[in-house]
Amino acid sequence: QQQVKQSPQSLIVQKGGISIINCAYENTAFDYFPWYQQFPGKGPALLIAIRPDVSEKKEGRFTISFNKSAKQFSLHIMDSQPGDSATYFCAASKLNGNKLVFGAGTILRVKS
Amino acid sequence: KAGVTQTPRYLIKTRGQQVTLSCSPISGHRSVSWYQQTPGQGLQFLFEYFSETQRNKGNFPGRFSGRQFSNSRSEMNVSTLELGDSALYLCASSLAAGAGETQYFGPGTRLLVL
């Protein structure tokens, strides 16, 4: 059972453009929604995270938008750079533990 | 501060064998979680340990087991290996257990079962 659905599977964006990745979840008990970035040969690294009590969080060029009623959240990468080319994973977890449920991942390629 | 270290980085085993993977968390971190990453199933949670106690377990067969030592280092064991166990096994550590605690991932151990 896929509890976190992520789209698109892959994305090609021109340098300077906006990359948008979307996720939807089913379990209303989820309380924490992080995004991870993974480069080949490396483990995932936390990019930015949000809790459901806020609708948006911005850190530098990265913004999470959160819609609790629709059970959806998205990652926006502004001014995308070739160095942003990586696989991005959304995830969710419940309040009482560290168990992360991951989306399937989005392979982002930023063309220079 | 040193990051999460996993050993070995690469491993080749044959069907039926068993394997033990090791994870050393960031100094001071007491929670360790394990994940399996495959192209087909993505990232899937295996188990979580905090203060030597298993707090959560994913939906994996009993062939997958783990433990945590008093110094927070953790090991996971897979017995009677199957071809489908070929995967990248990732360890993540955090200061404590609870949603909102940043989990720091290691580089993983890539296991190939022949």
gemmi code that builds the backbone of each chain (N, CA, C; Angstrom):
import gemmi

chains = {
    "A": [
        ("GLN", (0.860, -1.194, 0.000), (0.000, 0.000, 0.000), (0.896, 1.243, 0.000)),
        ("GLN", (0.741, 2.038, -1.060), (1.562, 3.217, -1.172), (0.871, 4.344, -0.433)),
        ("GLN", (1.412, 4.773, 0.670), (0.768, 5.783, 1.481), (1.140, 7.189, 1.064)),
        ("VAL", (2.234, 7.357, 0.349), (2.654, 8.662, -0.137), (2.908, 8.540, -1.637)),
        ("LYS", (2.110, 9.263, -2.410), (2.229, 9.208, -3.865), (2.951, 10.449, -4.362)),
        ("GLN", (3.969, 10.246, -5.175), (4.817, 11.340, -5.638), (4.783, 11.422, -7.157)),
        ("SER", (4.759, 12.652, -7.663), (4.791, 12.865, -9.113), (5.481, 14.186, -9.429)),
        ("PRO", (6.110, 14.306, -10.603), (6.266, 13.275, -11.620), (7.411, 12.319, -11.277)),
        ("GLN", (7.566, 11.271, -12.058), (8.682, 10.340, -11.859), (9.987, 10.997, -12.264)),
        ("SER", (9.946, 11.815, -13.304), (11.139, 12.510, -13.760), (10.754, 13.890, -14.270)),
        ("LEU", (11.740, 14.775, -14.267), (11.478, 16.169, -14.572), (12.727, 16.778, -15.181)),
        ("ILE", (12.551, 17.462, -16.296), (13.661, 18.191, -16.919), (13.306, 19.667, -16.919)),
        ("VAL", (14.202, 20.482, -16.370), (13.960, 21.909, -16.225), (15.183, 22.660, -16.752)),
        ("GLN", (14.936, 23.773, -17.385), (16.039, 24.622, -17.833), (16.636, 25.368, -16.643)),
        ("LYS", (17.916, 25.625, -16.753), (18.602, 26.405, -15.714), (17.872, 27.730, -15.506)),
        ("GLY", (17.630, 28.055, -14.234), (16.916, 29.280, -13.907), (15.416, 29.103, -13.780)),
        ("GLY", (14.928, 27.954, -14.194), (13.494, 27.695, -14.137), (13.038, 27.226, -12.762)),
        ("ILE", (11.739, 26.949, -12.651), (11.164, 26.471, -11.392), (10.861, 24.981, -11.519)),
        ("SER", (11.346, 24.216, -10.565), (11.051, 22.783, -10.516), (9.958, 22.574, -9.478)),
        ("ILE", (8.938, 21.808, -9.850), (7.824, 21.556, -8.932), (7.577, 20.054, -8.838)),
        ("ILE", (7.592, 19.544, -7.628), (7.346, 18.125, -7.370), (6.196, 18.034, -6.369)),
        ("ASN", (5.264, 17.141, -6.656), (4.059, 17.037, -5.850), (3.952, 15.707, -5.118)),
        ("CYS", (3.362, 15.753, -3.947), (3.118, 14.536, -3.176), (1.735, 14.580, -2.544)),
        ("ALA", (1.130, 13.414, -2.416), (-0.163, 13.301, -1.767), (-0.093, 12.153, -0.767)),
        ("TYR", (-0.736, 12.321, 0.367), (-0.701, 11.278, 1.383), (-2.116, 10.865, 1.765)),
        ("GLU", (-2.205, 9.703, 2.385), (-3.519, 9.162, 2.734), (-3.775, 9.190, 4.249)),
        ("ASN", (-2.731, 8.953, 5.005), (-2.898, 8.781, 6.448), (-2.920, 10.131, 7.170)),
        ("THR", (-4.049, 10.487, 7.752), (-4.175, 11.778, 8.417), (-3.400, 11.830, 9.736)),
        ("ALA", (-2.840, 10.709, 10.164), (-2.023, 10.702, 11.376), (-0.602, 11.204, 11.122)),
        ("PHE", (-0.245, 11.365, 9.867), (1.081, 11.888, 9.564), (1.206, 13.311, 10.091)),
        ("ASP", (2.366, 13.592, 10.687), (2.520, 14.862, 11.373), (3.771, 15.610, 10.946)),
        ("TYR", (4.552, 15.019, 10.078), (5.854, 15.601, 9.737), (6.148, 15.215, 8.303)),
        ("PHE", (6.521, 16.222, 7.489), (6.657, 15.993, 6.050), (7.992, 16.561, 5.579)),
        ("PRO", (9.006, 15.711, 5.499), (10.318, 16.175, 5.023), (10.514, 15.877, 3.540)),
        ("TRP", (11.414, 16.608, 2.934), (11.880, 16.325, 1.575), (13.363, 15.991, 1.668)),
        ("TYR", (13.748, 14.942, 0.939), (15.133, 14.513, 0.916), (15.679, 14.608, -0.506)),
        ("GLN", (16.968, 14.890, -0.584), (17.679, 14.972, -1.859), (18.741, 13.887, -1.857)),
        ("GLN", (18.841, 13.143, -2.955), (19.821, 12.074, -3.014), (20.621, 12.156, -4.312)),
        ("PHE", (21.930, 12.212, -4.158), (22.833, 12.169, -5.306), (23.320, 10.727, -5.486)),
        ("PRO", (23.704, 10.358, -6.706), (24.176, 8.985, -6.948), (25.318, 8.614, -6.009)),
        ("GLY", (25.210, 7.427, -5.426), (26.255, 6.937, -4.544), (26.222, 7.498, -3.135)),
        ("LYS", (25.216, 8.311, -2.851), (25.095, 8.920, -1.527), (23.766, 8.533, -0.882)),
        ("GLY", (23.716, 8.702, 0.444), (22.445, 8.522, 1.113), (21.607, 9.782, 0.977)),
        ("PRO", (20.301, 9.673, 1.216), (19.433, 10.857, 1.157), (19.845, 11.879, 2.206)),
        ("ALA", (19.689, 13.149, 1.879), (20.007, 14.235, 2.808), (18.775, 15.121, 2.950)),
        ("LEU", (18.450, 15.495, 4.177), (17.287, 16.344, 4.420), (17.476, 17.700, 3.759)),
        ("LEU", (16.438, 18.093, 3.021), (16.458, 19.371, 2.319), (15.663, 20.419, 3.095)),
        ("ILE", (14.435, 20.085, 3.394), (13.525, 20.987, 4.070), (12.363, 20.158, 4.582)),
        ("ALA", (11.730, 20.601, 5.658), (10.626, 19.841, 6.236), (9.546, 20.785, 6.752)),
        ("ILE", (8.312, 20.255, 6.874), (7.196, 21.082, 7.323), (6.277, 20.261, 8.211)),
        ("ARG", (5.605, 20.938, 9.121), (4.549, 20.318, 9.920), (3.216, 20.849, 9.414)),
        ("PRO", (2.110, 20.144, 9.661), (0.819, 20.539, 9.086), (0.197, 21.800, 9.674)),
        ("ASP", (0.835, 22.403, 10.663), (0.245, 23.613, 11.228), (0.644, 24.879, 10.450)),
        ("VAL", (1.482, 24.724, 9.429), (1.822, 25.854, 8.558), (1.549, 25.472, 7.116)),
        ("SER", (1.270, 26.453, 6.276), (0.919, 26.164, 4.880), (2.106, 26.323, 3.933)),
        ("GLU", (3.145, 26.979, 4.405), (4.296, 27.184, 3.534), (5.546, 27.397, 4.377)),
        ("LYS", (6.656, 26.866, 3.853), (7.945, 27.072, 4.506), (8.989, 27.281, 3.430)),
        ("LYS", (9.801, 28.301, 3.603), (10.792, 28.638, 2.590), (12.173, 28.646, 3.213)),
        ("GLU", (13.116, 28.011, 2.516), (14.524, 28.045, 2.926), (15.361, 28.237, 1.672)),
        ("GLY", (15.827, 29.464, 1.497), (16.618, 29.779, 0.315), (15.787, 29.611, -0.944)),
        ("ARG", (16.260, 28.793, -1.882), (15.539, 28.595, -3.131), (14.468, 27.505, -3.020)),
        ("PHE", (14.374, 26.861, -1.869), (13.460, 25.737, -1.693), (12.242, 26.144, -0.852)),
        ("THR", (11.050, 25.797, -1.357), (9.803, 26.112, -0.662), (8.923, 24.886, -0.635)),
        ("ILE", (8.351, 24.603, 0.550), (7.317, 23.577, 0.656), (5.977, 24.285, 0.785)),
        ("SER", (5.014, 23.850, -0.045), (3.638, 24.298, 0.118), (2.832, 23.123, 0.641)),
        ("PHE", (1.983, 23.370, 1.642), (1.249, 22.285, 2.290), (-0.237, 22.590, 2.310)),
        ("ASN", (-1.054, 21.645, 1.847), (-2.505, 21.784, 1.839), (-3.094, 20.641, 2.653)),
        ("LYS", (-3.415, 20.935, 3.912), (-3.867, 19.886, 4.822), (-5.205, 19.290, 4.388)),
        ("SER", (-6.126, 20.122, 3.934), (-7.459, 19.610, 3.571), (-7.390, 18.691, 2.354)),
        ("ALA", (-6.487, 18.997, 1.434), (-6.328, 18.164, 0.247), (-5.348, 17.027, 0.473)),
        ("LYS", (-4.671, 17.035, 1.615), (-3.640, 16.041, 1.924), (-2.575, 16.003, 0.835)),
        ("GLN", (-2.090, 17.183, 0.502), (-1.077, 17.305, -0.540), (0.011, 18.272, -0.087)),
        ("PHE", (1.218, 18.028, -0.565), (2.294, 18.977, -0.328), (3.244, 18.932, -1.519)),
        ("SER", (3.934, 20.031, -1.730), (4.788, 20.119, -2.909), (6.086, 20.848, -2.583)),
        ("LEU", (7.080, 20.547, -3.393), (8.392, 21.190, -3.291), (8.590, 22.058, -4.521)),
        ("HIS", (8.954, 23.306, -4.292), (9.280, 24.215, -5.383), (10.749, 24.582, -5.266)),
        ("ILE", (11.481, 24.411, -6.360), (12.879, 24.826, -6.398), (12.966, 26.000, -7.360)),
        ("MET", (13.220, 27.165, -6.824), (13.313, 28.364, -7.641), (14.713, 28.476, -8.231)),
        ("ASP", (14.809, 29.139, -9.385), (16.119, 29.370, -10.009), (16.924, 28.069, -10.031)),
        ("SER", (16.342, 27.030, -10.568), (16.980, 25.713, -10.578), (18.358, 25.770, -11.237)),
        ("GLN", (19.297, 25.039, -10.636), (20.677, 25.019, -11.116), (21.087, 23.589, -11.484)),
        ("PRO", (22.083, 23.445, -12.382), (22.529, 22.085, -12.732), (22.933, 21.265, -11.508)),
        ("GLY", (23.468, 21.913, -10.479), (23.844, 21.228, -9.246), (22.660, 20.691, -8.469)),
        ("ASP", (21.445, 21.091, -8.844), (20.232, 20.575, -8.203), (19.819, 19.231, -8.798)),
        ("SER", (20.472, 18.831, -9.885), (20.140, 17.566, -10.528), (20.392, 16.421, -9.548)),
        ("ALA", (19.339, 15.730, -9.199), (19.393, 14.682, -8.171), (18.030, 14.005, -8.137)),
        ("THR", (17.888, 13.035, -7.248), (16.588, 12.415, -7.012), (16.009, 13.007, -5.736)),
        ("TYR", (14.753, 13.402, -5.796), (14.087, 14.026, -4.661), (12.982, 13.100, -4.147)),
        ("PHE", (12.943, 12.954, -2.847), (11.943, 12.113, -2.205), (11.134, 12.934, -1.207)),
        ("CYS", (9.823, 12.837, -1.289), (9.002, 13.347, -0.208), (8.796, 12.199, 0.777)),
        ("ALA", (8.472, 12.548, 2.001), (8.262, 11.526, 3.022), (7.278, 12.054, 4.059)),
        ("ALA", (6.817, 11.147, 4.889), (5.893, 11.515, 5.960), (6.123, 10.589, 7.139)),
        ("SER", (5.886, 11.113, 8.327), (5.980, 10.262, 9.510), (4.955, 10.709, 10.546)),
        ("LYS", (4.681, 9.795, 11.465), (3.741, 10.093, 12.541), (4.491, 10.680, 13.725)),
        ("LEU", (3.735, 11.257, 14.629), (4.311, 11.981, 15.751), (5.159, 11.099, 16.656)),
        ("ASN", (4.801, 9.830, 16.762), (5.411, 9.004, 17.810), (6.607, 8.186, 17.362)),
        ("GLY", (7.222, 8.524, 16.252), (8.370, 7.727, 15.859), (9.114, 8.289, 14.673)),
        ("ASN", (10.197, 7.622, 14.359), (11.040, 8.051, 13.261), (10.757, 7.319, 11.956)),
        ("LYS", (9.741, 6.482, 11.914), (9.469, 5.722, 10.701), (9.019, 6.657, 9.587)),
        ("LEU", (9.859, 6.766, 8.564), (9.541, 7.594, 7.416), (8.913, 6.743, 6.321)),
        ("VAL", (7.791, 7.219, 5.770), (7.175, 6.600, 4.607), (7.523, 7.482, 3.419)),
        ("PHE", (8.238, 6.935, 2.459), (8.752, 7.719, 1.349), (7.861, 7.617, 0.116)),
        ("GLY", (7.861, 8.705, -0.673), (7.307, 8.639, -2.011), (8.284, 7.905, -2.915)),
        ("ALA", (7.876, 7.668, -4.145), (8.683, 6.853, -5.069), (9.895, 7.591, -5.622)),
        ("GLY", (9.939, 8.901, -5.467), (11.088, 9.660, -5.927), (10.867, 10.335, -7.270)),
        ("THR", (11.530, 11.461, -7.468), (11.503, 12.203, -8.730), (12.933, 12.486, -9.148)),
        ("ILE", (13.278, 12.059, -10.353), (14.613, 12.327, -10.885), (14.573, 13.676, -11.586)),
        ("LEU", (15.297, 14.627, -11.041), (15.324, 15.978, -11.601), (16.617, 16.198, -12.378)),
        ("ARG", (16.465, 16.692, -13.577), (17.628, 17.067, -14.369), (17.473, 18.527, -14.766)),
        ("VAL", (18.454, 19.332, -14.410), (18.441, 20.738, -14.765), (19.440, 20.953, -15.895)),
        ("LYS", (18.920, 21.387, -17.032), (19.755, 21.570, -18.218), (20.367, 22.970, -18.217)),
        ("SER", (21.666, 23.020, -18.490), (22.367, 24.312, -18.491), (22.333, 24.948, -19.870)),
    ],
    "B": [
        ("LYS", (32.035, 17.169, 12.958), (31.450, 15.944, 13.486), (31.350, 14.920, 12.362)),
        ("ALA", (31.767, 13.709, 12.617), (31.697, 12.679, 11.594), (30.248, 12.303, 11.355)),
        ("GLY", (29.957, 11.934, 10.112), (28.599, 11.545, 9.767), (28.334, 10.101, 10.115)),
        ("VAL", (27.223, 9.593, 9.621), (26.858, 8.195, 9.824), (27.770, 7.325, 8.955)),
        ("THR", (28.366, 6.339, 9.546), (29.217, 5.443, 8.775), (28.609, 4.058, 8.717)),
        ("GLN", (28.740, 3.438, 7.541), (28.198, 2.094, 7.350), (29.291, 1.203, 6.773)),
        ("THR", (29.364, 0.024, 7.294), (30.326, -0.944, 6.776), (29.685, -2.306, 6.617)),
        ("PRO", (30.080, -3.093, 5.610), (30.945, -2.639, 4.526), (30.157, -1.769, 3.542)),
        ("ARG", (30.800, -1.169, 2.597), (30.085, -0.373, 1.595), (29.508, -1.255, 0.494)),
        ("TYR", (30.190, -2.320, 0.177), (29.728, -3.228, -0.874), (29.896, -4.670, -0.399)),
        ("LEU", (28.980, -5.489, -0.840), (28.969, -6.872, -0.378), (28.339, -7.747, -1.449)),
        ("ILE", (28.972, -8.877, -1.722), (28.395, -9.861, -2.644), (28.223, -11.162, -1.888)),
        ("LYS", (27.028, -11.695, -1.912), (26.716, -12.953, -1.235), (25.951, -13.853, -2.200)),
        ("THR", (25.835, -15.110, -1.824), (25.043, -16.046, -2.620), (23.773, -16.415, -1.859)),
        ("ARG", (22.806, -16.869, -2.609), (21.519, -17.272, -2.016), (21.714, -18.268, -0.881)),
        ("GLY", (20.978, -18.079, 0.175), (21.054, -18.985, 1.311), (22.022, -18.540, 2.389)),
        ("GLN", (22.957, -17.675, 2.029), (23.897, -17.200, 3.035), (23.222, -16.165, 3.932)),
        ("GLN", (23.946, -15.764, 4.967), (23.452, -14.687, 5.818), (24.458, -13.544, 5.786)),
        ("VAL", (23.990, -12.357, 6.173), (24.864, -11.195, 6.114), (24.578, -10.285, 7.306)),
        ("THR", (25.614, -9.627, 7.778), (25.478, -8.651, 8.866), (26.042, -7.320, 8.405)),
        ("LEU", (25.233, -6.283, 8.534), (25.645, -4.939, 8.162), (25.767, -4.091, 9.420)),
        ("SER", (26.707, -3.158, 9.400), (26.974, -2.365, 10.589), (26.746, -0.879, 10.335)),
        ("CYS", (26.306, -0.191, 11.368), (26.044, 1.243, 11.281), (26.546, 1.936, 12.541)),
        ("SER", (27.355, 2.964, 12.353), (27.786, 3.789, 13.490), (27.123, 5.151, 13.355)),
        ("PRO", (26.261, 5.527, 14.288), (25.542, 6.799, 14.177), (26.445, 7.979, 14.482)),
        ("ILE", (25.936, 9.163, 14.212), (26.632, 10.382, 14.580), (26.789, 10.407, 16.101)),
        ("SER", (27.921, 10.886, 16.558), (28.188, 10.917, 17.988), (27.082, 11.668, 18.734)),
        ("GLY", (26.553, 11.019, 19.767), (25.488, 11.634, 20.553), (24.093, 11.242, 20.107)),
        ("HIS", (23.966, 10.670, 18.924), (22.657, 10.225, 18.441), (22.316, 8.883, 19.062)),
        ("ARG", (21.079, 8.763, 19.509), (20.660, 7.531, 20.187), (19.650, 6.719, 19.383)),
        ("SER", (19.147, 7.301, 18.309), (18.152, 6.591, 17.507), (18.765, 6.184, 16.169)),
        ("VAL", (18.557, 4.947, 15.796), (19.052, 4.436, 14.514), (17.901, 3.743, 13.799)),
        ("SER", (17.727, 4.082, 12.537), (16.720, 3.432, 11.699), (17.389, 2.824, 10.484)),
        ("TRP", (16.783, 1.777, 9.967), (17.302, 1.103, 8.775), (16.246, 1.141, 7.679)),
        ("TYR", (16.715, 1.339, 6.436), (15.844, 1.368, 5.282), (16.463, 0.526, 4.176)),
        ("GLN", (15.592, -0.049, 3.356), (16.014, -0.778, 2.164), (15.627, 0.054, 0.945)),
        ("GLN", (16.562, 0.242, 0.025), (16.250, 0.998, -1.191), (16.475, 0.119, -2.416)),
        ("THR", (15.427, -0.060, -3.207), (15.507, -0.814, -4.451), (14.835, -0.015, -5.550)),
        ("PRO", (15.214, -0.251, -6.813), (14.576, 0.476, -7.918), (13.073, 0.205, -7.990)),
        ("GLY", (12.664, -0.996, -7.642), (11.253, -1.342, -7.776), (10.385, -0.898, -6.624)),
        ("GLN", (10.868, -1.021, -5.406), (10.063, -0.712, -4.219), (10.428, 0.611, -3.574)),
        ("GLY", (11.494, 1.248, -4.032), (11.888, 2.524, -3.464), (12.498, 2.368, -2.085)),
        ("LEU", (12.277, 3.372, -1.243), (12.818, 3.377, 0.111), (11.774, 2.826, 1.073)),
        ("GLN", (12.134, 1.736, 1.743), (11.190, 1.113, 2.662), (11.817, 0.965, 4.039)),
        ("PHE", (11.039, 1.304, 5.041), (11.483, 1.246, 6.425), (11.594, -0.196, 6.889)),
        ("LEU", (12.730, -0.490, 7.527), (12.947, -1.829, 8.080), (12.662, -1.856, 9.575)),
        ("PHE", (13.432, -1.112, 10.346), (13.202, -1.004, 11.792), (13.910, 0.203, 12.365)),
        ("GLU", (13.513, 0.523, 13.610), (14.065, 1.658, 14.327), (14.446, 1.223, 15.730)),
        ("TYR", (15.607, 1.660, 16.172), (16.073, 1.356, 17.519), (16.358, 2.640, 18.267)),
        ("PHE", (16.033, 2.619, 19.537), (16.327, 3.740, 20.415), (16.701, 3.172, 21.773)),
        ("SER", (17.845, 3.559, 22.265), (18.327, 3.060, 23.560), (18.229, 1.543, 23.641)),
        ("GLU", (18.725, 0.883, 22.609), (18.835, -0.585, 22.519), (17.498, -1.299, 22.392)),
        ("THR", (16.412, -0.560, 22.224), (15.084, -1.172, 22.121), (14.503, -0.921, 20.736)),
        ("GLN", (13.924, -1.952, 20.146), (13.271, -1.775, 18.853), (11.945, -1.064, 19.074)),
        ("ARG", (11.766, 0.077, 18.459), (10.554, 0.860, 18.652), (9.536, 0.655, 17.537)),
        ("ASN", (10.026, 0.434, 16.356), (9.137, 0.263, 15.209), (9.722, -0.785, 14.283)),
        ("LYS", (8.853, -1.494, 13.599), (9.309, -2.501, 12.650), (8.484, -2.371, 11.394)),
        ("GLY", (9.149, -2.459, 10.246), (8.458, -2.399, 8.972), (7.915, -3.758, 8.582)),
        ("ASN", (7.362, -3.803, 7.392), (6.694, -5.003, 6.915), (7.664, -5.895, 6.149)),
        ("PHE", (8.619, -6.445, 6.851), (9.619, -7.339, 6.253), (9.566, -8.680, 6.971)),
        ("PRO", (9.952, -9.763, 6.267), (9.917, -11.085, 6.916), (10.909, -11.179, 8.072)),
        ("GLY", (10.717, -12.202, 8.879), (11.541, -12.389, 10.068), (13.018, -12.638, 9.773)),
        ("ARG", (13.332, -12.908, 8.492), (14.744, -13.086, 8.125), (15.557, -11.807, 8.356)),
        ("PHE", (14.854, -10.704, 8.428), (15.502, -9.411, 8.672), (15.425, -9.105, 10.166)),
        ("SER", (16.566, -8.897, 10.759), (16.589, -8.584, 12.190), (17.660, -7.540, 12.456)),
        ("GLY", (17.585, -6.957, 13.616), (18.572, -5.946, 13.955), (18.781, -5.876, 15.438)),
        ("ARG", (19.751, -5.084, 15.825), (19.964, -4.821, 17.241), (20.755, -3.536, 17.393)),
        ("GLN", (20.707, -2.989, 18.576), (21.478, -1.796, 18.872), (22.256, -2.014, 20.154)),
        ("PHE", (23.466, -1.540, 20.166), (24.348, -1.728, 21.315), (24.295, -0.505, 22.238)),
        ("SER", (24.907, -0.648, 23.386), (24.850, 0.431, 24.384), (25.538, 1.710, 23.891)),
        ("ASN", (26.431, 1.595, 22.909), (27.087, 2.800, 22.371), (26.320, 3.356, 21.167)),
        ("SER", (25.101, 2.866, 20.965), (24.182, 3.275, 19.893), (24.519, 2.700, 18.529)),
        ("ARG", (25.648, 2.066, 18.389), (25.950, 1.389, 17.125), (24.898, 0.307, 16.880)),
        ("SER", (24.617, 0.077, 15.599), (23.557, -0.875, 15.278), (24.035, -1.846, 14.209)),
        ("GLU", (23.465, -3.004, 14.236), (23.704, -3.998, 13.203), (22.370, -4.516, 12.703)),
        ("MET", (22.330, -4.863, 11.425), (21.177, -5.589, 10.917), (21.664, -6.875, 10.266)),
        ("ASN", (20.865, -7.885, 10.381), (21.209, -9.204, 9.876), (20.116, -9.691, 8.933)),
        ("VAL", (20.531, -10.275, 7.842), (19.575, -10.920, 6.949), (20.008, -12.376, 6.808)),
        ("SER", (19.134, -13.280, 7.174), (19.472, -14.700, 7.072), (18.834, -15.284, 5.812)),
        ("THR", (19.346, -16.409, 5.397), (18.822, -17.123, 4.227), (18.540, -16.157, 3.080)),
        ("LEU", (19.583, -15.547, 2.581), (19.452, -14.507, 1.567), (18.728, -15.007, 0.320)),
        ("GLU", (17.904, -14.105, -0.229), (17.203, -14.371, -1.487), (17.666, -13.332, -2.506)),
        ("LEU", (17.452, -13.671, -3.796), (17.877, -12.748, -4.851), (17.244, -11.372, -4.662)),
        ("GLY", (16.012, -11.349, -4.200), (15.286, -10.094, -4.014), (15.803, -9.241, -2.886)),
        ("ASP", (16.740, -9.763, -2.122), (17.315, -8.960, -1.038), (18.408, -8.030, -1.554)),
        ("SER", (18.768, -8.169, -2.813), (19.749, -7.264, -3.409), (19.206, -5.843, -3.345)),
        ("ALA", (19.955, -4.957, -2.717), (19.448, -3.612, -2.473), (20.545, -2.765, -1.857)),
        ("LEU", (20.227, -1.479, -1.731), (21.055, -0.564, -0.957), (20.422, -0.474, 0.426)),
        ("TYR", (21.168, -0.791, 1.449), (20.651, -0.732, 2.818), (21.206, 0.511, 3.493)),
        ("LEU", (20.286, 1.363, 3.895), (20.634, 2.661, 4.453), (20.353, 2.703, 5.938)),
        ("CYS", (21.255, 3.311, 6.643), (21.096, 3.534, 8.070), (20.938, 5.035, 8.284)),
        ("ALA", (20.072, 5.408, 9.201), (19.875, 6.824, 9.523), (19.912, 6.998, 11.026)),
        ("SER", (20.527, 8.067, 11.473), (20.550, 8.320, 12.917), (19.945, 9.678, 13.227)),
        ("SER", (19.408, 9.787, 14.441), (18.877, 11.057, 14.924), (19.126, 11.146, 16.415)),
        ("LEU", (19.031, 12.368, 16.924), (19.300, 12.581, 18.346), (18.349, 11.775, 19.218)),
        ("ALA", (17.069, 11.832, 18.870), (16.062, 11.148, 19.669), (15.045, 10.525, 18.728)),
        ("ALA", (14.024, 9.939, 19.308), (12.985, 9.291, 18.508), (11.727, 10.140, 18.561)),
        ("GLY", (11.211, 10.484, 17.399), (9.995, 11.286, 17.372), (9.924, 12.059, 16.075)),
        ("ALA", (8.724, 12.267, 15.593), (8.547, 13.007, 14.344), (9.134, 14.403, 14.485)),
        ("GLY", (9.825, 14.818, 13.477), (10.443, 16.132, 13.523), (11.917, 16.065, 13.831)),
        ("GLU", (12.383, 14.911, 14.280), (13.809, 14.743, 14.515), (14.497, 14.492, 13.178)),
        ("THR", (15.435, 15.317, 12.834), (16.134, 15.156, 11.562), (16.890, 13.847, 11.550)),
        ("GLN", (16.657, 13.074, 10.514), (17.373, 11.817, 10.352), (18.498, 12.023, 9.351)),
        ("TYR", (19.697, 11.653, 9.737), (20.879, 11.777, 8.899), (21.239, 10.397, 8.369)),
        ("PHE", (21.286, 10.291, 7.051), (21.528, 9.001, 6.425), (23.014, 8.782, 6.158)),
        ("GLY", (23.421, 7.532, 6.267), (24.742, 7.129, 5.842), (24.763, 6.872, 4.347)),
        ("PRO", (25.929, 6.505, 3.792), (26.038, 6.268, 2.345), (25.445, 4.937, 1.905)),
        ("GLY", (25.175, 4.069, 2.867), (24.551, 2.799, 2.542), (25.541, 1.659, 2.311)),
        ("THR", (25.015, 0.464, 2.406), (25.742, -0.748, 2.043), (25.013, -1.356, 0.855)),
        ("ARG", (25.733, -1.522, -0.239), (25.101, -2.121, -1.422), (25.338, -3.623, -1.386)),
        ("LEU", (24.250, -4.358, -1.281), (24.289, -5.816, -1.192), (23.818, -6.425, -2.502)),
        ("LEU", (24.614, -7.306, -3.039), (24.250, -8.048, -4.242), (24.188, -9.516, -3.885)),
        ("VAL", (23.041, -10.125, -4.136), (22.849, -11.542, -3.851), (22.807, -12.295, -5.183)),
        ("LEU", (23.737, -13.247, -5.338), (23.816, -14.006, -6.585), (23.257, -15.420, -6.428)),
    ],
}
model = gemmi.Model(1)
for chain_id, residues in chains.items():
    chain = gemmi.Chain(chain_id)
    for i, (resn, *xyz) in enumerate(residues, 1):
        res = gemmi.Residue()
        res.name, res.seqid = resn, gemmi.SeqId(i, " ")
        for name, pos in zip(("N", "CA", "C"), xyz):
            atom = gemmi.Atom()
            atom.name, atom.element = name, gemmi.Element(name[0])
            atom.pos, atom.b_iso = gemmi.Position(*pos), 0.0
            res.add_atom(atom)
        chain.add_residue(res)
    model.add_chain(chain)
structure = gemmi.Structure()
structure.add_model(model)
structure.setup_entities()
